[in-house]
Each structure stands twice: as structure tokens, then as C-alpha cells.
Amino acid sequence: MKRLSDYYSQPSNKVVGSIDYGFISRIPSGIRSCDAAKVSHHPQSASRTRMNRTINFSSLWGEWHWRRTYKRVYAEQQGMWLTPCELFTPYYSNILANFVCNSMKTSLNNLEELQVDSGGTFEIVELGGGRGTNANALLNYMKENHREMYDRLDSYTIYDTSPTLHELQREVLISINDEVRVHAHKIKLVNVDLMNIAEGSSPFLTQSNIPTAVIALELLDNLPHDKIGRCIESRNILQAEALSGPTTMNSLKLKICESFVPLEDKLLHDILSMAPALYAPLVSQGPKWVPTVALGVLLALFDCRPNSSVVFADFDWLPPPDASLGPALAEPAEGDPLITDMTGKDHSCYLTSPPDALCDILFPTDFGRLAAFVGQITAKSQCQIPVSVLSMKQNEFLLKYGKSEVERTRSWLTGYSPLIHDFANCSVLEVSPQ
């Protein structure tokens, strides 16, 4: 059986998504992710565990040595998930800092030439800040290597759905035991469900021309998605619902089934109306998944901060469910997620995992479509600065903004760098000023 840990950086037995079979009549905006604290019986150890030490990449003897080191690191972490910014700390975040400083400096200069008042400052926003590792490393690098831009940084705000990670970010970035952290005066933390931001029911950023750099690392795969199809007879778009009910009149066990019903979700309707060629399926194509919340957040972002630069990094491919797992109860769809439970067992679809199982639900992202959607948004926004919207493989982005950082991760013997040679199924959305 294929293990999720063979394909992506988070091990399959410690995860952040779940389906609550006891309360679902319809899963709002598709499949939702939950608080990381619900994944483990010991949320303090589950989400507060951080890398014990940085890896000396240059001392590695090549790819085989990296693979052995990688396994050892996860053994030391007791299965806790690690993103590339944590595995490759501080190099990954240093490269992001270079992107932020480059794009923000260009935006500030362009606005000055256009005589648009931005106050001469900029902001950084991170969506889903994890343990605060990226924010801390990025700000460290900015302060040491881009001091002028660090001083012009007005604030670094993290929006996170998880209350547990929100509290951990406070300890890592602001204070713990009356010890004030070095970047505390820059940090703002907001605990909010990103689906509420996408739907407009929770406040987001204030309306402003201030240049804003927005970062999201391995967030898209766990955001709520919607499954849609098109009726063969009427040609109308339908949305999938997960319905629960007893299997028999005398049984207390619940059976979850999938049903396609008329489209009623407002956010999904708005997105399909905006970009029918990108996300509305043809009858011949069958059902597909739409990253509704991610697209809604991007709409909200460029509405209130038209002068934004963006870097979203995530998985562009995930392995399909193993055919040996048995038939899927849900109709196959383009962009089907990978479902893995706490024991490391994969499931054929989101309806076939045990009712009491906590499962990681991982969606691949079509970065070409995502870039095309953002291109439509920026073309209609009030942005004073022309922007470039690109999708590229993650290693291309890392070399573009941090060749010297990549060199620091190369093996002394073979030149192998896991920073660019591993994680081949990752891509980046880049929005930057021209």
C-alpha cells in the first residue's frame, strides 16, 4: 500500500483534517479541515513539537544520505508533520524573504512614481502560519540582510483557523513566560476560519493601497473544496452533498452517501459565474472539485488590498487512491483528494473511511487554473501597479529568488540539494509587480 509520506512532506499518521460523521448533513463548501488539536489525544505535543535542530545539508553525502536523515528527523518528531519551511529552515524562509523584499521594494517605488500615498510602508500577511517557524525565520533574515525593508515593515499578520496553533504562534512570536520575542512589535495574530473570510462573514484586511505581501505554505491542500457536476438532461450545474442517515430503521449506525443537488452555495455560484471556462465542467467531463475557499480568499484579498504580491506554495499532484482499496462510494471527479487516516491507511474516497476515524483530506492544486483565475481578478481590480501572475514549479521559484540559499543546501560530495531536487510535486503561484 502506498503511504502518503512517500509523496509529500507531512507523514500520513499525523494530520489536520477530519470528517465528523455524527453531525454532518451537508459538508459546508465541500470537505473541511479541522483544528490540529483534534488530531491527537495530546494536542500540546502534537502541534507544539518543532524541529529539534537544523539540518547541516552541506554535510550530506548525497540523496541516499538525505533520505536516511529525513526518516530520522521524522522519528525524532514522533510523526509530527513538517512543512518544507521547517525541514529546510532557515533557507526556505530566507528565499521567501528575498521575494517579499524584492516585490515590496518595487511596489513602493512604483507607487511613489505614481504619487500614490502608501505611507512608505508595507505589510506581510501569512495565511495558515503553522508553528510560526516561517514568520520567525523570515523576519530574522530581513532584519539581518534587508534592514531598510525590515524597518519599513508595518506589520506581519498571521490568519489561522486553529486555536491551538494560534496560541503556539503567540508563544513563538510574541512572548512566553514574560519573555518578549525580538519581532513582537511587528506581529499581529488573528484566529479566524478562512472559510468565513472567503464568504465575507468575518472581517479581513482593511481597505488600503499599502503594498501587501501574502504568503500561504501548504494551505491550499487542506482548505474546503466543493464537488460539482452537470446534469445530463438539464445541463445545469449541480453541487455534491454528503448526506448521513441510519442504514436501517433499527440501526444506530450512520451511512454517508453522496448526492448531487441544485447549486445553492453563493460563493461557489459567484466563482463559477466569474470563471466558467476555468471551473464549470462540461457534461462530457464528469464531476470536478473546485477550491472554493482559496478562490474566495483571493477575491477578498485583491478587493481590499489591490497592491498585493502573492506566493502560494503547495502540491500540484498527489497519487490517486490505490485500486486495491476497493470501490469508491463517491463518484470519481477531477482533482479527487487523497484520504489517509491516523493509522497511515489510505481510503478510496472520503465516504469509505471508518465513522470514528480522523482523516487527512488532501487536494492537489491546479496551479495553471489558479494563476488564470488570479489574472482575471487583477485585471479587474483597482491595482495601480501592473502585476505579473505566474505558476511555476517550486524549485524554479527557489532558484529565482534564492540561488545562494540553494547552494548552501547542496551536498559537498554530489551537489544534491533536497531543497530543489526533492518535493517535485510542488508548485508556486507568484503574483508580483512588473
Rosetta blueprint (number, residue, H / E / L):
1 M L
2 K L
3 R L
4 L H
5 S H
6 D H
7 Y L
8 Y L
9 S L
10 Q L
11 P L
12 S L
13 N L
14 K L
15 V L
16 V L
17 G E
18 S L
19 I L
20 D L
21 Y L
22 G L
23 F L
24 I L
25 S L
26 R L
27 I L
28 P L
29 S L
30 G L
31 I E
32 R L
33 S E
34 C L
35 D L
36 A H
37 A H
38 K H
39 V L
40 S L
41 H L
42 H L
43 P H
44 Q H
45 S H
46 A H
47 S H
48 R H
49 T L
50 R L
51 M L
52 N L
53 R L
54 T L
55 I L
56 N L
57 F H
58 S H
59 S H
60 L L
61 W L
62 G L
63 E H
64 W H
65 H H
66 W H
67 R H
68 R H
69 T H
70 Y H
71 K H
72 R H
73 V H
74 Y H
75 A H
76 E H
77 Q L
78 Q L
79 G L
80 M L
81 W L
82 L L
83 T L
84 P H
85 C H
86 E H
87 L H
88 F L
89 T L
90 P L
91 Y H
92 Y H
93 S H
94 N H
95 I H
96 L H
97 A H
98 N H
99 F H
100 V H
101 C H
102 N H
103 S H
104 M H
105 K H
106 T H
107 S H
108 L H
109 N H
110 N H
111 L H
112 E H
113 E H
114 L L
115 Q L
116 V L
117 D L
118 S L
119 G L
120 G L
121 T L
122 F E
123 E E
124 I E
125 V E
126 E E
127 L E
128 G L
129 G L
130 G L
131 R L
132 G L
133 T H
134 N H
135 A H
136 N H
137 A H
138 L H
139 L H
140 N H
141 Y H
142 M H
143 K H
144 E H
145 N H
146 H L
147 R H
148 E H
149 M H
150 Y H
151 D H
152 R H
153 L E
154 D E
155 S E
156 Y E
157 T E
158 I E
159 Y E
160 D E
161 T L
162 S L
163 P H
164 T H
165 L H
166 H H
167 E H
168 L H
169 Q H
170 R H
171 E H
172 V H
173 L H
174 I L
175 S E
176 I E
177 N L
178 D L
179 E E
180 V E
181 R L
182 V L
183 H L
184 A H
185 H H
186 K H
187 I E
188 K E
189 L E
190 V E
191 N E
192 V L
193 D L
194 L H
195 M H
196 N H
197 I H
198 A H
199 E H
200 G L
201 S L
202 S L
203 P L
204 F L
205 L L
206 T L
207 Q L
208 S L
209 N L
210 I L
211 P L
212 T E
213 A E
214 V E
215 I E
216 A E
217 L E
218 E L
219 L L
220 L H
221 D H
222 N H
223 L L
224 P L
225 H E
226 D E
227 K E
228 I E
229 G E
230 R E
231 C L
232 I L
233 E L
234 S L
235 R L
236 N L
237 I E
238 L E
239 Q E
240 A E
241 E E
242 A E
243 L E
244 S E
245 G E
246 P E
247 T L
248 T L
249 M L
250 N L
251 S L
252 L L
253 K L
254 L E
255 K E
256 I E
257 C E
258 E E
259 S E
260 F E
261 V E
262 P E
263 L L
264 E L
265 D L
266 K H
267 L H
268 L H
269 H H
270 D H
271 I H
272 L H
273 S H
274 M H
275 A L
276 P H
277 A H
278 L H
279 Y H
280 A L
281 P L
282 L L
283 V H
284 S H
285 Q H
286 G L
287 P L
288 K E
289 W E
290 V E
291 P L
292 T H
293 V H
294 A H
295 L H
296 G H
297 V H
298 L H
299 L H
300 A H
301 L H
302 F H
303 D H
304 C H
305 R L
306 P L
307 N L
308 S E
309 S E
310 V E
311 V E
312 F E
313 A E
314 D E
315 F E
316 D L
317 W L
318 L L
319 P L
320 P L
321 P L
322 D L
323 A H
324 S H
325 L H
326 G L
327 P L
328 A L
329 L L
330 A L
331 E L
332 P L
333 A L
334 E E
335 G L
336 D L
337 P L
338 L E
339 I E
340 T E
341 D E
342 M L
343 T L
344 G L
345 K L
346 D E
347 H E
348 S L
349 C L
350 Y L
351 L L
352 T L
353 S L
354 P L
355 P L
356 D L
357 A L
358 L L
359 C E
360 D E
361 I E
362 L E
363 F L
364 P L
365 T L
366 D L
367 F H
368 G H
369 R H
370 L H
371 A H
372 A H
373 F H
374 V H
375 G H
376 Q H
377 I H
378 T H
379 A H
380 K H
381 S L
382 Q L
383 C L
384 Q L
385 I L
386 P L
387 V E
388 S E
389 V E
390 L E
391 S E
392 M E
393 K E
394 Q H
395 N H
396 E H
397 F H
398 L H
399 L H
400 K H
401 Y H
402 G H
403 K H
404 S H
405 E H
406 V H
407 E H
408 R L
409 T L
410 R L
411 S L
412 W L
413 L L
414 T L
415 G L
416 Y L
417 S L
418 P H
419 L H
420 I H
421 H H
422 D L
423 F L
424 A L
425 N L
426 C E
427 S E
428 V E
429 L E
430 E E
431 V E
432 S E
433 P E
434 Q L
